[in-house]
């Protein structure tokens, strides 16, 4: 039966909005273009990227029917935007034609990893000598654009999204409704982006100040800006092949609080600025988030200090067993980097033994706060799951009891049901993806995964975290995988960034029917 366009979804409205998004994103390659001119590098990749984005955007805008952006059109707009923008974001990589990202599938992998702030890379060599300052800055910039959300940015700057903007933002990060900070959704979007940008500037200033103070010789102005652009979006791309391990311990300590900020609900910072700091300290999710970080960090630091968590002696770092500062810094840094889904590495945790890696694997499933830049399942959902299970056990013993589930306020039953469905879908998709990637590794034999490695690949991409274990460890690359596996991981990064439901909805027949 031939496919016919749905009469219940005005897909042309969604396509036209995607065109508008592309036109505005088309301005962003001008920043690395300016850097290319400054460093005497080739500006053509970024000029071509800008021209393609603006040109294609203008073409797609012609699909506009003048219709309204309803709920279905918002779903379609969000899913298409997060597919089309990374697709067009490959142009600078392809035009430059340098290194492993010159191949189309690898370029798409790197671009999707950037915009979704996953941080997994297919670059065989990461250095400005190989790719240039401008190209690596484009890579960092894609993460910064994706961190707070490209649709949140569009709502903030496009007057025509003042109506329908709330639907768009909620579909970009579904599951828990956006906390409206101001009466108008456009002002809320601007407030969130302003806080996000302010913390980015602060991070760059702190990182560079350490260089000026003489305690971080590698953290020059370029690296300070580059790392600030990937810390706040919890992205994890670094222009250094050894990630944050390439910098002094004082830099690693300085990065930890900014990763924690990035994993916090940005709305809470708004309340702090409005003179309500107690909204931060009394927030159930925030306290659970800090408790999880401290708990996991303490356990990992302890096993490293005792020396039982290391399978081999790590290189490029100090002696960890018996050294309080080293063990605490390495354990806390890696836990914060994984829980917040930033994915930076202060050392190669491939040198850890199975016990320490298994503890870290559990942290992969936590995620940061709702309303933050973090990925994975997110702490608040685990809090609700725990309380829902507790209530079910209680009512099993007391069948006549009525017990509401509360965070700050009573949580409605529809939200609890949505959270339980999301967690089941996420874990089901993780399990199926682990099996598929594991089997494909044996079929093609380019990479042979162990069970732990296959799990880490699946959760690292689905949870938008970045590095895994073994062949995809923090100092390694995803490049050796087959194109089939890499395209599947692109799908996982896409569906993970949109928290599964937004993509699954448009793939169901009922979405296109009455």
C-alpha positions in Angstrom: 0.0 0.0 0.0 1.6 3.3 -1.0 2.4 5.8 1.7 0.3 8.9 1.7 0.9 12.0 3.8 -1.1 12.2 7.1 -3.9 14.6 7.2 -3.7 14.8 11.0 -0.1 16.0 11.2 0.8 19.2 9.4 4.3 18.0 8.7 5.1 20.9 6.5 4.8 23.3 9.4 7.4 21.2 11.3 9.7 21.0 8.3 9.5 24.8 7.9 10.4 25.3 11.5 13.4 23.0 11.1 14.4 25.3 8.2 14.3 28.3 10.6 16.4 26.4 13.1 19.0 25.6 10.5 19.1 29.2 9.3 19.9 30.5 12.8 22.4 27.6 13.6 24.1 28.6 10.3 25.6 31.6 12.0 27.6 29.5 14.5 30.3 28.2 12.1 31.4 31.9 11.8 33.1 31.6 15.2 35.5 28.8 14.2 35.8 30.6 10.8 37.2 33.6 12.7 39.5 31.4 14.6 40.7 29.8 11.4 41.6 33.2 10.0 43.4 34.1 13.3 45.5 30.9 13.3 46.2 31.0 9.6 44.1 27.8 9.0 41.7 26.9 6.2 38.4 28.8 6.7 36.6 27.0 3.8 35.0 24.2 5.9 33.2 26.6 8.1 32.2 28.9 5.3 30.8 25.9 3.5 29.0 24.8 6.7 27.4 28.1 7.2 26.3 28.4 3.5 24.8 24.9 3.5 22.9 25.5 6.8 21.5 28.8 5.8 20.7 27.7 2.2 19.0 24.5 3.2 17.2 26.3 6.0 15.8 28.9 3.6 14.7 26.1 1.2 12.9 24.1 4.0 11.2 27.3 5.2 9.3 27.4 1.9 7.3 24.4 3.0 5.4 26.6 5.4 1.6 26.4 5.1 0.9 29.0 7.6 -0.6 26.4 9.9 -0.2 26.3 13.7 2.3 24.4 15.7 0.2 21.8 17.5 1.3 19.0 19.8 2.0 16.5 17.0 3.9 19.1 15.0 6.0 19.9 18.0 6.9 16.3 18.4 7.9 16.1 14.8 9.8 19.4 14.9 11.9 18.4 17.8 12.8 14.9 16.5 13.6 16.2 13.0 15.7 19.1 14.3 17.9 16.8 16.4 18.4 14.7 13.3 18.9 17.3 10.6 21.1 19.7 12.5 23.8 17.0 13.3 23.5 15.8 9.7 24.3 19.2 8.3 26.9 19.7 11.1 29.0 17.2 9.3 29.8 19.6 6.5 32.9 21.2 8.1 34.4 17.7 8.8 33.7 16.5 5.3 35.0 19.6 3.5 38.2 19.6 5.6 38.7 16.0 4.7 41.2 15.5 7.5 41.6 12.4 9.7 39.0 9.7 10.4 36.1 12.2 10.4 36.5 12.7 6.6 34.4 9.5 6.2 30.7 10.3 6.0 29.6 7.8 8.7 32.3 8.9 11.0 31.5 12.6 10.4 27.9 11.9 11.3 28.9 10.0 14.4 31.1 12.9 15.6 28.5 15.5 14.8 25.7 13.6 16.5 28.0 13.0 19.5 28.7 16.7 19.6 25.2 18.1 19.4 23.8 15.5 21.8 26.7 16.2 24.2 27.6 12.5 24.3 31.3 13.0 23.9 32.1 9.7 22.3 34.6 10.3 19.5 35.8 8.6 16.3 38.9 10.8 16.0 42.0 8.6 15.8 44.2 11.5 16.8 43.0 14.4 18.8 45.4 17.4 18.5 45.4 20.9 17.1 48.5 19.8 15.0 46.3 17.2 13.2 43.0 19.0 13.0 43.7 22.7 13.7 42.4 25.0 16.4 39.3 26.0 14.4 38.1 22.4 13.6 38.5 21.3 17.2 36.7 24.4 18.3 33.8 23.5 16.0 33.6 20.2 17.7 33.5 21.9 21.1 31.0 24.5 19.9 28.5 21.8 18.8 28.4 20.5 22.4 27.8 24.0 23.8 24.9 24.5 21.4 23.3 21.2 22.3 23.8 21.5 26.0 20.9 23.7 27.0 19.0 22.6 23.9 18.9 24.1 20.4 15.1 24.3 20.6 15.3 26.1 23.9 17.6 28.5 22.2 15.2 29.0 19.3 12.3 29.6 21.7 14.5 32.2 23.4 15.3 34.2 20.2 12.3 33.5 17.8 9.2 35.6 18.5 7.1 33.2 16.4 7.8 30.4 18.9 6.3 32.4 21.8 3.1 30.4 21.0 3.8 26.7 21.1 7.2 27.2 22.7 6.3 25.3 25.9 5.3 22.3 23.9 8.5 22.4 21.9 10.7 22.6 25.1 8.8 19.9 26.9 9.2 17.5 23.9 13.0 18.3 23.8 13.3 17.1 27.4 10.1 15.2 28.1 9.0 13.3 31.2 8.8 16.1 33.7 7.3 19.5 32.8 9.5 22.5 32.4 9.4 24.7 35.5 8.1 28.0 34.4 10.3 30.6 35.9 8.4 33.6 34.4 4.9 34.0 33.1 6.1 33.8 29.5 7.9 30.7 28.1 10.2 32.9 26.0 11.5 34.7 29.0 12.0 31.4 30.8 14.0 30.1 27.9 16.1 33.3 27.9 16.7 33.0 31.6 17.9 29.4 31.3 20.3 30.3 28.5 21.6 33.4 30.3 22.4 31.3 33.4 24.0 28.6 31.2 26.1 31.2 29.3 27.1 33.0 32.5 28.5 29.8 34.0 30.3 29.1 30.8 32.1 32.4 31.0 32.8 31.9 34.6 34.3 28.5 34.0 36.6 29.8 31.2 37.7 32.7 33.5 38.5 30.3 36.3 40.4 27.9 34.1 42.4 30.6 32.5 43.1 32.3 35.8 44.8 29.1 36.9 47.1 29.5 34.0 47.8 33.1 34.8 48.5 32.1 38.4 51.2 29.7 37.1 49.6 26.5 38.4 48.2 25.3 35.0 50.7 25.8 32.3 48.8 23.8 29.7 45.5 25.7 30.3 46.1 28.6 27.9 43.2 30.8 26.7 42.2 28.5 23.8 42.0 25.5 26.1 40.2 27.4 28.8 37.5 28.4 26.4 37.4 25.0 24.7 36.9 23.2 28.0 34.4 25.7 29.3 32.3 25.1 26.2 32.3 21.3 26.9 32.0 21.4 30.7 28.7 23.2 31.1 26.9 21.2 28.5 28.2 18.0 30.1 29.8 17.2 26.7 33.3 16.1 27.5 35.0 16.8 24.2 38.6 18.0 24.8 41.2 19.3 22.3 43.6 17.1 24.2 43.9 13.3 23.4 44.4 12.6 27.2 41.3 14.7 28.1 41.6 16.5 31.5 44.5 14.1 32.5 46.6 16.4 30.3 46.3 19.2 32.9 47.5 19.7 36.4 45.7 18.4 39.5 44.5 21.9 40.4 42.7 22.1 37.1 41.0 18.8 37.7 39.8 20.0 41.1 38.5 23.2 39.4 36.6 21.3 36.8 34.7 19.2 39.4 32.4 22.0 40.7 31.5 23.1 37.2 30.5 19.6 36.2 28.3 19.5 39.4 26.8 22.8 38.3 26.1 21.5 34.8 24.3 18.5 36.3 22.0 20.6 38.5 18.6 21.9 37.5 19.3 25.3 36.2 16.0 26.6 37.4 17.3 26.3 41.0 20.0 28.9 40.2 17.3 31.2 39.0 15.7 31.0 42.4 19.1 31.6 44.1 19.5 34.8 42.0 15.9 35.8 42.9 16.9 35.7 46.6 15.5 32.3 47.4 18.6 30.1 48.1 16.6 27.8 50.3 14.9 26.5 47.1 18.3 25.0 46.2 19.2 23.5 49.6 15.7 22.1 50.3 15.2 20.6 46.8 14.8 16.8 47.1 16.4 16.0 43.8 19.4 18.3 44.4 20.1 16.7 47.8 19.7 13.2 46.3 22.1 14.2 43.5 24.8 15.3 45.9 24.2 12.3 48.1 24.7 10.0 45.1 27.9 11.8 44.0 29.4 11.8 47.5 28.4 8.1 48.1 29.8 6.7 44.8 32.8 9.1 45.0 33.7 7.9 48.5 33.4 4.2 47.6 35.5 4.5 44.4 38.1 6.7 46.2 38.3 4.2 49.0 39.0 1.2 46.7 41.6 3.2 44.8 43.3 4.4 48.0 43.4 0.8 49.2 44.9 -0.3 45.9 42.3 -3.0 45.4 40.6 -1.1 42.6 43.6 -1.0 40.3 44.3 -3.9 37.8 47.5 -2.3 36.7 49.7 0.6 37.5 48.4 3.7 35.7 50.8 5.8 33.7 50.8 9.7 33.5 49.3 10.0 37.0 50.7 9.9 40.5 50.9 6.9 42.8 47.3 6.4 43.9 47.3 3.6 46.6 48.0 5.2 50.0 47.8 8.7 48.7 44.7 10.5 50.0 44.7 13.4 47.6 45.3 11.4 44.5 42.7 8.7 45.4 40.1 11.3 46.4 40.6 13.4 43.3 40.6 10.5 40.9 37.6 8.8 42.5 35.5 11.9 42.8 36.4 13.3 39.4 35.4 10.1 37.6 32.2 9.7 39.5 31.2 13.3 38.9 32.2 13.0 35.2 30.0 9.9 34.8 27.0 10.9 37.0 26.7 14.2 35.2 27.4 12.5 31.9 30.2 14.9 31.1 32.6 12.0 30.3 35.9 13.8 30.9 38.8 11.6 32.2 41.4 12.6 34.8 43.0 9.2 34.2 42.6 6.1 32.1 40.0 4.1 34.1 40.8 1.1 31.9 43.6 0.5 34.5 40.9 -0.1 37.2 39.9 -3.6 38.0 36.4 -5.1 37.5 35.2 -4.2 41.0 35.9 -0.5 40.5 34.6 -0.5 36.9 31.4 -2.2 38.0 30.8 0.5 40.7 31.3 3.1 38.0 29.0 1.2 35.6 26.1 1.7 38.1 26.8 5.4 38.1 26.3 5.5 34.4 22.6 4.9 34.9 22.1 7.7 37.4 22.3 10.9 35.3 22.1 14.4 36.8 19.1 16.5 37.6 16.0 17.2 35.4 16.3 20.6 33.9 20.1 20.2 33.7 22.4 19.5 30.7 23.0 15.9 31.9 21.7 12.8 30.2 21.0 9.2 31.2 17.9 8.4 33.4 18.3 11.3 35.9 18.2 11.3 39.7 14.6 12.5 40.1 13.2 9.5 38.3 15.1 7.1 40.5 13.7 9.0 43.6 10.2 8.5 42.2 10.8 4.9 41.3 12.0 4.2 44.9 9.0 5.9 46.4 6.6 4.2 44.0 8.0 0.8 45.0 7.9 1.8 48.7 4.2 2.7 48.3 3.3 -0.5 46.6 4.9 -2.5 49.4 3.1 -0.4 52.0 -0.4 -0.8 50.3 0.2 -4.5 49.9 0.1 -4.7 53.7 -2.4 -1.9 54.2 -4.8 -2.3 51.2 -7.2 0.5 52.4 -4.4 3.0 52.8 -4.1 6.0 50.5 -0.6 7.4 50.2 0.5 10.1 47.9 4.0 10.4 46.5 5.6 13.7 47.2 8.7 15.6 46.1 8.3 19.2 47.1 4.6 18.8 46.3 2.3 15.8 45.6 3.3 14.2 42.3 0.3 13.3 40.2 -0.3 9.7 39.2 0.2 10.4 35.4 3.7 11.7 36.0 4.6 8.6 38.1 3.3 6.3 35.4 5.3 8.2 32.7 8.4 7.9 34.8 8.0 4.2 35.3 7.3 3.7 31.6 10.4 5.7 30.7 12.7 3.8 33.0 11.4 0.5 31.7 11.8 1.6 28.0 15.3 3.0 28.7 16.5 -0.3 30.4 14.8 -2.4 27.7 16.5 -0.4 25.0 19.8 -0.7 26.8 19.6 -4.4 27.1 18.6 -4.9 23.5 21.4 -2.5 22.3 24.0 -4.4 24.4 23.0 -7.6 22.7 23.0 -6.1 19.1 26.4 -4.4 19.5 27.8 -7.5 21.1 26.7 -9.7 18.3 27.8 -7.3 15.6 31.3 -7.1 17.1 31.6 -10.9 16.6 30.0 -10.8 13.1 32.4 -8.3 11.7 35.4 -9.0 14.0 36.8 -5.4 13.7 36.2 -5.1 17.4 35.5 -8.0 19.7 33.6 -6.8 22.8 33.4 -8.5 26.2 30.1 -8.4 28.0 31.2 -5.4 30.2 32.5 -3.5 27.2 29.2 -4.1 25.2 27.2 -2.8 28.2 29.4 0.2 28.5 29.1 1.0 24.8 25.3 0.8 24.9 24.9 3.0 28.0 27.7 5.4 27.0 25.8 6.3 23.8 22.2 5.9 24.9 22.9 7.8 28.1 24.9 10.5 26.2 27.9 9.9 28.5 30.8 9.3 26.1 33.6 6.9 27.2 33.1 3.3 28.2 35.4 0.5 29.2 38.1 -1.5 27.3 38.2 -0.7 23.6 36.0 2.4 24.1 37.9 3.5 27.2 38.5 7.2 27.9 41.7 7.4 25.9 40.4 5.3 23.0 38.2 5.9 20.0 34.9 4.4 18.6 36.4 4.5 15.1 37.2 0.8 14.8 33.5 -0.2 14.9 31.7 -1.2 11.8 29.6 1.4 10.0 26.5 -0.6 11.0 27.4 -0.4 14.7 28.3 3.3 14.4 25.0 4.2 12.7 23.1 2.3 15.4 25.1 4.3 18.0 24.1 7.5 16.2 20.5 6.3 16.6 21.1 5.7 20.3 22.6 9.1 20.9 19.7 10.7 19.0 16.9 8.9 20.9 18.8 9.2 24.2 19.1 13.0 23.9 15.3 13.2 23.3 14.7 10.8 26.3 13.3 8.0 24.1 9.6 9.0 24.0 9.8 11.9 21.6 11.3 9.7 18.9 9.2 6.6 19.6 6.0 8.6 19.4 6.6 9.7 15.8 7.5 6.1 14.9 4.1 4.8 16.0 1.2 4.6 13.4 -1.2 6.2 15.8 0.8 9.4 15.7 -0.1 9.8 12.1 -3.8 8.8 12.4 -6.8 10.3 14.1 
